[in-house]
């Protein structure tokens, strides 16, 4: 039986359109003949509902007594965090939650709907539009200097969006992004969600009448009324432009498509809700870029100025989960505003709603020649006095002959954030924003100003500021000092594995949510990957090297057999079925060239040994014991092997091979919550690692004559631990932390 394969572009997703099969969906109550004649208005209804029912709440619809109210049953209810702590306590006591549903109601019955017992608030389903001055469908007036408006607030302004000031490559060079690419950072492993008008993605069943252009790297997305990756024309290919601009800065990043078809904020609310759910599953999307909003306060005065609007709260929820969120400032700057802005232009009257929330990254626009773009919206924003945060580049040849608006500047910034996130996966929203602000090039008054914020982002300067210097061989500190924990990103469902085939080289392996194995490595100067090695795996992997540029990995397949995949110096080979029946994950070690020893736990909980002697696989040999965890194995020299496992009393046990005989099992004590890792950093030296109470990493070392006391290395692991050594007195430890990302700590 071979391990299953999964293509790179496959991913788990939710069907947010599914309607519960439990019970019958009631027919909407028709407006009674006695109801006053009034226009119908699209609304979002924030309400209480029984906790955990989700879409099943529809049977409650009949309880509404407002005759004109009609629920949209195609709109999946959105769970919300309660607006106040007091409400949260009330809901907890009554086993309820807050949800938002979409519907229609007569305008003169909105107050009656809001007075319903379970209704908390009725919000307009606000009109939204893209912040671009050029699309293939020229439905709106081009920006131009308007009589009565101010002159340029910073030097000379660019009010000619139709004239590109260079190409995408010129933008990358100006920002120093080309140098970041040369260092090996192109967005690998980062997923950016493009929340916009839709993308026509390569490999997707694009709808008839859509543009012929196809955007690469789109691996999934949200859909409500439109399948992701199938249309872009409804917003004049604006989504294709934004996707192209992200990839212009981060060409190896992956994209999610969030099509906001329908021009209503309810779609954005559902899209962000999907993003949060997906992030909880696999840590993606890492970034959401938004180049849309409202042009005038009167479109929705409540959304414009109320931070408790459901969509704005959902944006904050996404940020608090760990997603990095950027919004365009808008195109209502005072010098040459977009015609859609009407009189809402200039400082204090042009950044509305979530676009100006204090937590988001609000992006203004300049061109490559460092001219402020005269329509770039100016602070203060309705929700924050200190907006915009910084400016990015617009007016360049990208998807269109000229990609324009704060719409183009924002995905350029999002692509830059993808590079920074790759370089330092632990970066938070606040850290990224402060980093870009602190390294920005000032073009206005000294410091922050309400026009350009902190100035023009300088990605290479920011990159140099956060780039972790490579670990270098050096004597082990006399006090055994360990580094802090470093977040390397990714998303693993089991413990990681680690191995080293040479000085200053580390290879790590995790199992993703698709049960494939992924490979990330340190090449002596930078972390590379993630590389998808495919397979369908139900265990933590094991990894070992018996020589330079050689790696062997071992996993448990879906039939519980032991499988092997190896790097032979030029290519990955396998998977090879080695048989056996594995109760837990395997272990592997090597004591010489072309020698491998593997260990598994059988159904009787004993340790079994199978080995490669240079010409054939031998075994299985029963080594006895009673294990309740995967084993660990290591060799400190020719013909020596040490194996470790957790016994039924949760203590650590040890057994060794001295070249002629296996020792009895020896109890090393401790209380081990999860499984074991072991390394040797020198002749007759051993370090073993376990996860103890509270998920912390503990280490016990053999110095050649005695076992030292347990040492608490801190951290937090949801599973086991991995370890490797690439040189004398050097140890690297890896765990899957609470965020399922790979975390790294080292000594020496």
C-alpha positions as CSV (number, residue, x, y, z in Angstrom):
1,X,0.0,0.0,0.0
2,X,1.5,3.3,-1.0
3,X,1.0,6.6,0.8
4,X,-1.6,8.8,-0.7
5,X,-0.7,12.0,-2.4
6,X,-2.2,15.4,-2.3
7,X,-1.5,18.2,-4.8
8,X,-0.1,21.5,-3.6
9,X,-3.2,23.4,-4.4
10,X,-5.6,21.3,-2.5
11,X,-6.8,22.6,0.9
12,X,-9.5,22.1,3.4
13,X,-12.4,24.5,3.1
14,X,-15.8,25.3,4.5
15,X,-19.1,25.3,2.6
16,X,-20.5,28.4,4.0
17,X,-23.7,28.0,1.9
18,X,-24.8,24.8,3.5
19,X,-28.3,24.9,5.1
20,X,-29.1,22.6,7.9
21,X,-31.1,19.5,7.1
22,X,-32.6,19.5,10.6
23,X,-36.1,20.7,10.6
24,X,-38.0,22.6,7.9
25,X,-37.0,26.1,6.9
26,X,-40.1,28.3,7.6
27,X,-41.5,30.4,4.8
28,X,-40.8,34.1,5.4
29,X,-43.8,35.9,6.8
30,X,-45.3,38.1,4.1
31,X,-45.9,41.7,4.7
32,X,-49.5,42.1,6.0
33,X,-51.9,44.2,4.0
34,X,-52.2,46.5,6.9
35,X,-48.5,47.3,7.1
36,X,-47.6,50.8,6.0
37,X,-46.2,51.1,2.5
38,X,-42.4,51.7,2.9
39,X,-39.3,50.9,0.9
40,X,-37.5,47.7,1.8
41,X,-34.0,48.0,3.2
42,X,-31.2,45.4,3.3
43,X,-30.1,45.0,6.9
44,X,-27.9,43.0,9.2
45,X,-29.6,41.9,12.4
46,X,-27.4,41.3,15.5
47,X,-29.3,39.0,17.8
48,X,-29.1,36.4,20.6
49,X,-29.4,32.7,19.6
50,X,-29.0,29.4,21.4
51,X,-25.3,28.6,21.6
52,X,-23.8,26.2,19.1
53,X,-26.8,26.0,16.8
54,X,-25.3,28.1,14.0
55,X,-27.4,27.6,10.8
56,X,-29.9,25.5,12.7
57,X,-31.3,28.6,14.3
58,X,-33.6,29.2,11.4
59,X,-36.6,27.6,13.1
60,X,-36.6,30.8,15.3
61,X,-37.5,33.0,12.3
62,X,-41.2,32.5,12.8
63,X,-40.9,34.2,16.3
64,X,-40.3,37.6,14.7
65,X,-43.5,39.6,14.8
66,X,-42.4,42.3,12.3
67,X,-44.5,41.6,9.3
68,X,-42.1,42.9,6.6
69,X,-38.9,41.2,7.9
70,X,-37.5,38.6,5.6
71,X,-34.4,36.5,6.5
72,X,-31.9,35.8,3.7
73,X,-31.6,32.0,4.2
74,X,-28.6,31.9,1.8
75,X,-26.5,33.9,4.2
76,X,-24.8,31.8,6.8
77,X,-25.2,33.4,10.2
78,X,-22.0,34.9,11.5
79,X,-21.0,34.4,15.1
80,X,-19.8,37.5,16.9
81,X,-17.9,38.3,20.1
82,X,-20.3,40.1,22.5
83,X,-20.1,43.9,22.4
84,X,-19.6,44.3,26.2
85,X,-18.4,42.1,29.1
86,X,-21.8,42.5,30.7
87,X,-23.5,41.0,27.7
88,X,-21.0,38.2,27.6
89,X,-21.8,37.2,31.1
90,X,-25.6,37.3,30.3
91,X,-25.1,35.1,27.3
92,X,-22.9,32.6,29.2
93,X,-25.6,32.3,31.9
94,X,-28.3,31.6,29.4
95,X,-26.1,29.4,27.1
96,X,-26.5,31.8,24.2
97,X,-24.3,33.5,21.7
98,X,-24.4,36.6,19.4
99,X,-24.9,36.1,15.7
100,X,-25.6,38.3,12.8
101,X,-28.1,37.4,10.1
102,X,-28.9,39.2,6.9
103,X,-32.4,40.2,5.7
104,X,-34.8,42.8,4.5
105,X,-37.3,45.0,6.4
106,X,-39.5,47.9,5.6
107,X,-37.7,51.1,6.5
108,X,-40.5,52.2,8.8
109,X,-40.4,48.9,10.7
110,X,-36.7,48.9,11.6
111,X,-37.4,50.3,15.1
112,X,-40.0,47.6,15.6
113,X,-37.5,44.9,14.5
114,X,-34.9,46.3,16.8
115,X,-37.4,46.0,19.7
116,X,-37.8,42.3,19.2
117,X,-36.8,40.3,22.4
118,X,-33.7,38.6,21.0
119,X,-32.6,41.5,18.7
120,X,-29.6,43.5,19.9
121,X,-29.2,45.9,17.0
122,X,-30.2,46.4,13.4
123,X,-27.5,47.7,11.1
124,X,-27.7,48.8,7.5
125,X,-26.1,46.4,5.0
126,X,-23.8,49.1,3.7
127,X,-22.8,49.7,0.1
128,X,-19.0,49.3,-0.5
129,X,-16.8,50.0,-3.5
130,X,-13.2,49.6,-4.6
131,X,-10.6,52.3,-4.1
132,X,-9.3,52.4,-7.7
133,X,-9.4,55.2,-10.3
134,X,-8.9,52.9,-13.2
135,X,-10.7,49.7,-14.1
136,X,-11.6,48.2,-17.4
137,X,-15.1,49.3,-16.8
138,X,-14.9,53.1,-16.6
139,X,-18.1,53.6,-14.5
140,X,-16.8,56.5,-12.4
141,X,-15.1,59.8,-13.2
142,X,-11.4,59.9,-13.2
143,X,-9.7,62.0,-10.5
144,X,-8.7,65.5,-11.5
145,X,-7.9,68.7,-9.6
146,X,-11.1,70.3,-8.6
147,X,-11.8,74.0,-8.2
148,X,-12.1,75.1,-4.6
149,X,-10.0,72.3,-3.2
150,X,-6.6,72.7,-1.6
151,X,-3.2,72.7,-3.2
152,X,-0.9,69.8,-2.6
153,X,-0.1,69.4,1.1
154,X,3.3,67.9,0.5
155,X,5.5,69.2,-2.3
156,X,4.1,68.5,-5.7
157,X,1.2,66.1,-6.0
158,X,0.5,63.5,-8.7
159,X,-3.0,63.8,-9.9
160,X,-2.5,61.8,-13.2
161,X,-3.3,58.2,-12.4
162,X,-3.4,57.3,-16.1
163,X,0.4,57.9,-16.5
164,X,2.4,55.1,-15.0
165,X,5.6,56.1,-13.3
166,X,7.6,53.0,-14.0
167,X,6.9,49.3,-13.9
168,X,6.3,46.7,-11.2
169,X,10.1,45.9,-11.4
170,X,10.9,49.5,-10.9
171,X,8.7,49.6,-7.8
172,X,10.5,46.5,-6.4
173,X,13.8,48.1,-7.1
174,X,12.8,51.4,-5.5
175,X,11.6,49.6,-2.3
176,X,14.7,47.3,-2.2
177,X,12.4,44.3,-2.6
178,X,14.7,43.0,-5.3
179,X,17.4,42.7,-2.7
180,X,15.1,40.8,-0.4
181,X,14.3,38.4,-3.2
182,X,18.1,37.9,-3.8
183,X,18.4,36.9,-0.2
184,X,16.0,34.1,-0.9
185,X,12.8,35.6,0.5
186,X,9.9,35.7,-2.0
187,X,6.9,35.0,0.2
188,X,7.4,31.2,0.4
189,X,5.0,29.7,2.9
190,X,2.9,32.8,3.3
191,X,-0.8,33.0,2.3
192,X,-2.3,36.4,1.5
193,X,-6.1,36.8,1.3
194,X,-7.3,39.3,-1.4
195,X,-10.6,40.6,-0.1
196,X,-11.9,42.3,-3.2
197,X,-14.1,41.9,-6.3
198,X,-12.8,38.4,-7.3
199,X,-9.9,36.8,-9.1
200,X,-9.8,34.8,-12.3
201,X,-7.4,32.2,-11.1
202,X,-5.2,29.8,-13.1
203,X,-6.7,26.3,-13.1
204,X,-10.2,27.4,-12.1
205,X,-13.5,27.1,-14.1
206,X,-13.7,30.8,-14.9
207,X,-17.2,32.0,-15.7
208,X,-18.2,32.9,-19.3
209,X,-17.5,36.6,-20.2
210,X,-14.7,37.0,-17.8
211,X,-11.2,38.3,-18.8
212,X,-8.7,36.0,-20.4
213,X,-6.0,36.8,-17.9
214,X,-5.3,34.2,-15.2
215,X,-3.7,34.9,-11.9
216,X,-1.2,32.2,-10.6
217,X,-0.7,30.9,-7.0
218,X,-4.4,31.1,-6.0
219,X,-5.0,28.0,-3.8
220,X,-8.4,28.5,-2.3
221,X,-10.8,31.1,-0.9
222,X,-14.2,32.1,0.4
223,X,-17.4,31.8,-1.6
224,X,-20.9,32.7,-0.8
225,X,-22.7,33.4,-4.1
226,X,-19.7,33.1,-6.4
227,X,-17.1,30.3,-6.4
228,X,-13.6,31.6,-5.6
229,X,-11.2,32.1,-8.6
230,X,-14.0,32.3,-11.2
231,X,-14.8,35.9,-11.8
232,X,-13.2,39.4,-11.6
233,X,-15.3,41.6,-14.0
234,X,-17.9,42.7,-11.5
235,X,-15.4,45.1,-10.0
236,X,-13.7,45.8,-13.3
237,X,-10.8,43.3,-12.7
238,X,-9.9,45.2,-9.6
239,X,-9.3,42.0,-7.7
240,X,-6.9,40.8,-10.4
241,X,-5.0,44.0,-10.1
242,X,-4.7,43.6,-6.3
243,X,-3.6,40.0,-6.6
244,X,-1.0,40.9,-9.3
245,X,0.4,43.6,-7.1
246,X,0.8,41.3,-4.1
247,X,2.7,38.8,-6.2
248,X,4.8,41.6,-7.7
249,X,6.4,41.9,-4.3
250,X,6.0,38.3,-3.0
251,X,6.1,36.2,-6.2
252,X,6.1,32.8,-4.3
253,X,3.3,33.6,-1.8
254,X,0.0,31.9,-2.2
255,X,-3.3,33.6,-2.5
256,X,-6.8,33.2,-1.2
257,X,-9.6,34.8,-3.2
258,X,-12.4,36.5,-1.2
259,X,-14.9,37.8,-3.9
260,X,-17.1,40.5,-2.5
261,X,-19.7,40.1,-5.2
262,X,-22.8,42.2,-4.4
263,X,-21.1,45.4,-3.1
264,X,-22.4,45.0,0.4
265,X,-20.6,44.9,3.7
266,X,-22.5,41.7,4.7
267,X,-20.2,39.9,2.2
268,X,-17.1,41.3,3.8
269,X,-18.4,40.3,7.2
270,X,-18.9,36.7,5.9
271,X,-15.5,36.7,4.2
272,X,-13.6,37.8,7.4
273,X,-15.6,35.2,9.4
274,X,-14.4,32.5,6.9
275,X,-10.8,33.7,7.2
276,X,-10.9,33.5,11.0
277,X,-12.3,29.9,10.9
278,X,-9.7,28.9,8.3
279,X,-6.9,30.5,10.4
280,X,-8.0,28.4,13.4
281,X,-7.6,25.3,11.3
282,X,-4.2,25.8,9.6
283,X,-2.9,29.2,10.4
284,X,-3.8,30.8,7.0
285,X,-4.4,33.3,5.7
286,X,-1.5,35.1,7.3
287,X,-2.5,38.4,5.7
288,X,-5.7,40.1,4.4
289,X,-5.4,43.0,2.0
290,X,-8.4,45.3,1.5
291,X,-8.6,48.0,-1.2
292,X,-12.3,49.0,-0.7
293,X,-14.5,50.9,1.6
294,X,-17.1,53.7,1.6
295,X,-16.5,57.0,-0.1
296,X,-19.0,59.2,1.9
297,X,-20.1,59.3,5.5
298,X,-23.7,59.4,4.4
299,X,-23.4,56.0,2.8
300,X,-23.6,54.7,6.4
301,X,-23.0,57.2,9.2
302,X,-23.2,54.4,11.8
303,X,-20.5,52.2,10.1
304,X,-18.4,55.3,9.4
305,X,-18.0,56.3,13.0
306,X,-19.1,53.5,15.3
307,X,-16.3,51.1,16.3
308,X,-18.9,48.6,17.5
309,X,-20.2,47.9,14.0
310,X,-20.2,44.1,13.4
311,X,-17.8,44.3,10.5
312,X,-15.3,46.5,12.4
313,X,-15.5,44.2,15.4
314,X,-14.9,41.2,13.1
315,X,-11.8,42.9,11.7
316,X,-10.5,43.4,15.2
317,X,-11.3,39.7,16.0
318,X,-9.2,38.7,12.9
319,X,-6.3,40.8,14.1
320,X,-6.6,39.4,17.6
321,X,-6.5,35.9,16.2
322,X,-3.1,36.7,14.5
323,X,-4.1,37.7,11.0
324,X,-2.3,40.7,9.6
325,X,-4.8,43.2,8.2
326,X,-4.2,46.1,5.8
327,X,-6.8,48.6,4.5
328,X,-6.5,51.3,1.8
329,X,-7.0,54.8,3.2
330,X,-9.3,55.8,0.4
331,X,-9.3,58.1,-2.6
332,X,-10.8,61.2,-1.1
333,X,-7.8,63.4,-0.5
334,X,-8.3,67.1,-0.8
335,X,-6.2,67.9,-3.8
336,X,-7.8,65.8,-6.5
337,X,-10.5,63.5,-4.9
338,X,-12.5,60.9,-6.7
339,X,-15.9,62.1,-7.8
340,X,-17.6,59.5,-5.7
341,X,-16.4,61.4,-2.6
342,X,-18.8,64.3,-3.2
343,X,-18.1,66.8,-0.4
344,X,-16.4,64.3,2.0
345,X,-12.8,65.1,1.1
346,X,-9.6,66.1,2.7
347,X,-8.4,65.9,6.3
348,X,-10.9,64.4,8.8
349,X,-13.5,63.7,6.1
350,X,-12.1,60.9,4.0
351,X,-11.2,57.7,6.1
352,X,-14.2,55.9,7.3
353,X,-15.1,52.8,9.3
354,X,-12.7,49.8,9.6
355,X,-10.3,51.4,7.1
356,X,-9.2,53.8,9.9
357,X,-9.5,51.6,12.9
358,X,-6.5,52.0,15.3
359,X,-5.4,48.4,15.0
360,X,-5.4,48.1,11.2
361,X,-2.6,49.1,8.9
362,X,-4.1,52.1,6.9
363,X,-2.2,52.7,3.7
364,X,-1.9,55.9,1.8
365,X,-0.4,56.4,-1.6
366,X,2.7,58.0,-3.3
367,X,4.3,57.3,-6.6
368,X,7.8,55.9,-7.2
369,X,9.1,59.4,-7.7
370,X,8.1,60.1,-4.1
371,X,5.2,62.5,-5.1
372,X,2.2,62.4,-2.8
373,X,-0.9,61.3,-4.7
374,X,-3.4,64.1,-4.4
375,X,-6.4,61.9,-3.9
376,X,-4.9,59.8,-1.1
377,X,-7.3,60.1,1.9
378,X,-6.0,62.2,4.8
379,X,-6.4,61.8,8.5
380,X,-7.6,62.0,11.1
381,X,-9.8,59.0,10.4
382,X,-13.3,58.7,11.9
383,X,-12.1,56.0,14.3
384,X,-8.5,57.1,15.0
385,X,-6.8,60.5,15.0
386,X,-3.4,59.1,13.8
387,X,-4.2,57.9,10.3
388,X,-2.9,57.0,7.7
389,X,-0.1,54.8,9.1
390,X,2.2,55.0,6.1
391,X,2.3,55.2,2.3
392,X,3.0,52.7,-0.3
393,X,3.5,52.9,-4.1
394,X,0.8,53.4,-6.8
395,X,0.7,54.6,-10.4
396,X,2.9,51.9,-12.0
397,X,2.5,49.4,-14.9
398,X,1.2,46.2,-13.3
399,X,-2.0,44.4,-14.2
400,X,-3.3,47.4,-16.0
401,X,-1.2,49.9,-18.0
402,X,-1.4,51.9,-14.8
403,X,-2.3,50.3,-11.4
404,X,-3.8,53.2,-9.4
405,X,-5.5,54.4,-6.3
406,X,-4.7,53.5,-2.7
407,X,-6.1,50.2,-4.1
408,X,-2.8,49.5,-5.7
409,X,-0.6,50.9,-2.9
410,X,-2.2,48.5,-0.4
411,X,-1.5,45.1,-2.0
412,X,2.0,46.4,-2.7
413,X,2.3,46.9,1.1
414,X,0.7,43.5,1.7
415,X,3.3,41.8,-0.5
416,X,6.0,43.5,1.5
417,X,4.4,42.3,4.8
418,X,4.4,38.8,3.3
419,X,8.2,39.0,2.9
420,X,8.6,40.3,6.4
421,X,6.4,37.6,7.8
422,X,8.4,35.0,6.0
423,X,11.6,36.5,7.5
424,X,10.2,36.6,11.0
425,X,7.1,34.4,11.3
426,X,6.3,35.6,14.8
427,X,5.6,39.1,13.7
428,X,2.3,40.5,15.0
429,X,0.0,43.2,13.6
430,X,1.4,45.8,16.1
431,X,5.0,44.7,15.4
432,X,4.7,44.9,11.6
433,X,2.9,48.3,11.8
434,X,5.6,49.8,14.2
435,X,8.4,48.2,12.1
436,X,7.1,49.8,8.8
437,X,6.4,53.2,10.6
438,X,9.8,53.3,12.3
439,X,11.7,52.6,9.0
440,X,9.6,54.7,6.7
441,X,11.1,57.6,4.7
442,X,9.6,60.9,5.7
443,X,8.3,63.1,2.9
444,X,6.1,65.6,4.9
445,X,6.7,67.4,8.1
446,X,9.1,65.8,10.5
447,X,7.6,62.7,12.1
448,X,4.1,61.6,11.4
449,X,1.7,63.8,9.5
450,X,-2.0,63.4,8.5
451,X,-1.2,63.2,4.8
452,X,1.5,60.6,4.4
453,X,1.5,59.1,7.9
454,X,5.0,58.0,8.9
455,X,6.1,58.3,5.2
456,X,7.0,55.8,2.5
457,X,7.6,52.2,3.5
458,X,11.2,51.1,3.1
459,X,11.0,47.3,3.0
460,X,14.7,46.5,2.8
461,X,15.5,48.7,5.9
462,X,12.7,46.9,7.7
463,X,13.9,43.5,6.6
464,X,17.4,44.2,7.7
465,X,16.1,45.3,11.1
466,X,14.3,42.0,11.9
467,X,16.5,39.5,10.1
468,X,17.8,37.0,12.7
469,X,21.5,36.6,12.3
470,X,22.5,33.1,11.4
471,X,23.7,30.8,14.2
472,X,27.5,30.4,13.9
473,X,29.7,27.6,15.3
474,X,31.1,28.8,18.6
475,X,32.1,27.3,21.9
476,X,29.2,26.3,24.2
477,X,28.7,29.0,26.8
478,X,30.1,27.8,30.2
479,X,26.7,28.3,31.8
480,X,24.8,26.3,29.1
481,X,22.9,29.4,27.9
482,X,19.9,28.7,25.7
483,X,18.4,31.2,23.2
484,X,14.8,32.5,23.4
485,X,12.2,30.6,21.5
486,X,12.0,31.5,17.8
487,X,8.8,31.2,15.8
488,X,9.5,29.6,12.3
489,X,5.8,29.6,11.2
490,X,4.1,26.7,9.4
491,X,1.3,24.6,10.9
492,X,1.9,21.1,12.2
493,X,-0.7,18.7,13.5
494,X,1.9,16.5,15.2
495,X,5.3,16.9,16.7
496,X,8.1,18.0,14.3
497,X,11.2,16.0,13.4
498,X,14.8,17.4,12.9
499,X,18.1,16.2,11.6
500,X,21.5,17.6,10.5
501,X,23.8,16.3,7.8
502,X,26.6,18.9,8.3
503,X,27.9,21.9,10.2
504,X,25.4,24.8,10.3
505,X,22.7,22.7,8.5
506,X,19.4,21.7,10.0
507,X,16.4,20.0,8.3
508,X,13.0,20.0,10.0
509,X,9.8,18.2,9.0
510,X,6.2,18.7,10.0
511,X,2.9,17.1,9.0
512,X,0.4,19.6,7.7
513,X,-3.4,19.6,7.9
514,X,-3.6,17.6,4.7
515,X,-1.4,14.9,6.3
516,X,1.4,15.5,3.9
517,X,5.0,16.0,5.1
518,X,6.5,19.5,4.8
519,X,10.3,20.3,4.9
520,X,11.9,23.5,6.1
521,X,15.7,23.8,6.4
522,X,18.4,26.1,7.6
523,X,21.1,26.4,4.9
524,X,23.7,28.2,7.0
525,X,22.4,31.7,6.3
526,X,18.6,31.6,6.1
527,X,15.5,29.3,6.7
528,X,14.1,27.9,3.4
529,X,10.9,26.1,2.6
530,X,8.2,24.9,3.1
531,X,8.7,22.1,0.6
532,X,5.7,19.7,0.2
533,X,7.0,16.1,0.3
534,X,3.4,14.7,-0.1
535,X,2.2,11.4,1.4
536,X,-0.7,10.7,3.8
537,X,0.8,10.4,7.2
538,X,-0.8,9.6,10.6
539,X,2.2,10.1,12.9
540,X,5.0,12.4,13.8
541,X,7.9,11.9,11.4
542,X,11.4,10.8,12.3
543,X,14.5,12.0,10.5
544,X,18.2,10.9,10.4
545,X,21.3,11.6,8.4
546,X,24.2,9.1,7.9
547,X,26.4,11.4,5.8
548,X,26.7,14.7,4.0
549,X,23.7,15.7,1.9
550,X,21.8,12.6,2.9
551,X,18.5,12.4,4.9
552,X,16.2,9.5,5.6
553,X,12.7,10.1,7.0
554,X,10.3,7.6,8.5
555,X,6.6,7.9,9.1
556,X,3.5,5.8,9.8
557,X,1.1,5.4,6.8
558,X,-2.6,5.1,6.9
559,X,-2.3,1.3,7.2
560,X,0.0,1.7,10.3
561,X,3.0,0.4,8.4
562,X,6.4,2.0,8.6
563,X,7.3,4.1,5.4
564,X,10.5,5.7,4.3
565,X,11.4,8.6,2.1
566,X,15.0,9.7,1.5
567,X,17.1,12.4,0.0
568,X,20.0,10.9,-1.9
569,X,21.9,14.1,-2.6
570,X,20.0,15.1,-5.7
571,X,16.3,14.1,-5.3
572,X,13.7,12.8,-2.9
573,X,13.0,9.1,-3.3
574,X,10.2,6.9,-2.0
575,X,7.8,6.2,-0.3
576,X,9.1,2.7,0.6
577,X,6.9,0.4,2.7
578,X,9.0,-1.3,5.4
579,X,6.1,-3.2,6.9
580,X,5.5,-3.7,10.6
581,X,2.5,-2.3,12.6
582,X,3.2,0.9,14.4
583,X,1.2,1.9,17.5
584,X,3.0,5.2,17.7
585,X,5.5,7.3,15.6
586,X,8.9,5.7,14.7
587,X,12.4,6.7,15.7
588,X,15.7,6.5,13.7
589,X,19.4,6.9,14.3
590,X,22.7,6.2,12.5
591,X,26.1,5.2,13.9
592,X,28.0,5.2,10.6
593,X,27.9,5.7,6.8
594,X,25.1,3.7,5.1
595,X,23.8,2.5,8.5
596,X,20.3,3.2,9.8
597,X,18.5,1.8,12.9
598,X,14.8,2.3,13.2
599,X,12.5,1.6,16.2
600,X,8.7,1.3,16.5
601,X,6.3,0.4,19.3
602,X,4.2,-2.7,18.4
603,X,0.7,-3.6,19.5
604,X,2.1,-5.2,22.6
605,X,3.7,-1.9,23.6
606,X,7.2,-3.4,23.2
607,X,10.0,-1.7,21.3
608,X,10.9,-3.3,17.9
609,X,14.1,-2.7,16.0
610,X,14.7,-2.9,12.2
611,X,18.0,-1.9,10.7
612,X,19.7,-1.2,7.3
613,X,23.2,-2.8,7.2
614,X,24.3,-1.2,4.0
615,X,22.8,-3.8,1.7
616,X,19.5,-4.9,3.1
617,X,16.9,-4.3,5.8
618,X,17.1,-6.7,8.7
619,X,14.7,-7.4,11.7
620,X,12.3,-7.0,13.4
621,X,14.0,-7.5,16.8
622,X,11.9,-7.3,20.0
623,X,13.7,-5.2,22.6
624,X,10.9,-5.6,25.2
625,X,9.7,-2.9,27.6
626,X,6.3,-1.3,27.8
627,X,6.0,2.0,26.1
628,X,3.2,4.5,26.0
629,X,4.9,6.9,23.6
630,X,6.9,7.0,20.5
631,X,10.6,6.1,21.1
632,X,13.6,8.3,20.4
633,X,17.0,7.1,19.2
634,X,20.5,8.5,18.9
635,X,24.1,7.4,18.4
636,X,27.2,9.1,19.9
637,X,29.7,7.0,18.0
638,X,30.4,3.9,15.9
639,X,28.3,0.9,17.0
640,X,26.7,2.7,19.9
641,X,22.9,3.4,20.1
642,X,20.7,4.9,22.8
643,X,17.0,4.6,22.8
644,X,14.5,6.4,25.1
645,X,10.8,5.9,25.7
646,X,8.1,6.7,28.2
647,X,6.9,3.9,30.4
648,X,3.4,3.2,31.7
649,X,4.3,5.2,34.9
650,X,5.0,8.2,32.6
651,X,8.7,8.1,33.6
652,X,11.5,8.2,31.0
653,X,13.3,4.9,30.3
654,X,16.7,4.3,28.6
655,X,18.3,1.3,26.8
656,X,21.6,1.2,25.0
657,X,23.7,-0.9,22.6
658,X,27.4,-1.1,23.2
659,X,28.4,-2.9,20.1
660,X,27.8,-6.4,21.3
661,X,24.8,-6.4,23.7
662,X,21.7,-4.4,24.6
663,X,21.6,-3.1,28.2
664,X,18.6,-3.6,30.5
665,X,16.0,-0.8,30.6
666,X,17.1,1.9,33.0
667,X,14.6,4.3,34.6
668,X,15.6,8.0,34.3
669,X,12.5,9.3,36.2
670,X,10.6,12.4,35.6
671,X,7.0,12.8,34.6
672,X,6.6,12.9,30.8
673,X,3.4,14.3,29.3
674,X,4.5,13.7,25.7
675,X,7.2,12.0,23.8
676,X,10.9,12.1,23.6
677,X,13.8,13.5,21.5
678,X,17.5,12.7,21.9
679,X,20.7,14.1,20.4
680,X,24.5,13.7,20.9
681,X,26.7,16.7,20.7
682,X,29.9,14.8,21.3
683,X,31.5,11.5,22.1
684,X,29.7,9.8,25.1
685,X,27.4,12.8,25.5
686,X,23.6,12.6,25.3
687,X,20.8,15.1,25.7
688,X,17.2,13.8,26.0
689,X,14.1,16.0,25.9
690,X,10.5,15.5,27.0
691,X,7.4,17.5,27.5
692,X,6.5,17.8,31.1
693,X,3.7,19.4,33.1
694,X,2.0,22.5,31.6
695,X,3.5,21.6,28.1
696,X,7.0,22.8,29.0
697,X,10.2,21.3,27.6
698,X,12.5,19.5,30.0
699,X,16.1,18.3,29.3
700,X,18.3,15.7,31.0
701,X,21.9,15.2,30.0
702,X,24.6,12.5,30.2
703,X,28.1,14.0,30.5
704,X,30.0,10.8,30.0
705,X,29.9,9.7,33.7
706,X,26.5,10.6,35.2
707,X,23.0,11.8,34.4
708,X,22.5,15.4,35.3
709,X,19.3,16.8,36.9
710,X,16.3,17.8,34.8
711,X,16.4,21.3,33.4
712,X,13.3,23.3,32.5
713,X,13.6,25.0,29.1
714,X,10.2,26.6,29.1
715,X,8.2,27.0,26.0
716,X,4.9,25.3,25.3
717,X,4.2,22.2,23.1
718,X,1.0,20.7,22.1
719,X,2.7,17.4,21.3
720,X,6.3,16.1,21.5
721,X,9.6,17.6,20.9
722,X,12.4,17.2,18.2
723,X,16.1,17.9,18.5
724,X,19.2,17.9,16.4
725,X,22.9,18.7,16.7
726,X,25.1,20.0,13.9
727,X,28.3,20.3,15.7
728,X,30.2,20.0,19.0
729,X,28.2,21.4,21.9
730,X,25.4,22.6,19.6
731,X,21.8,21.6,20.2
732,X,18.7,22.7,18.4
733,X,15.2,21.9,19.8
734,X,11.9,22.2,18.0
735,X,8.2,22.0,19.2
736,X,4.8,22.6,17.8
737,X,3.5,25.4,20.0
738,X,0.0,26.4,20.9
739,X,-0.4,28.1,17.6
740,X,0.7,24.9,15.8
741,X,3.6,26.8,14.3
742,X,7.2,25.4,14.5
743,X,9.1,27.0,17.4
744,X,12.9,26.7,17.7
745,X,15.4,27.1,20.6
746,X,19.1,26.5,20.5
747,X,22.3,26.3,22.6
748,X,25.9,26.6,21.5
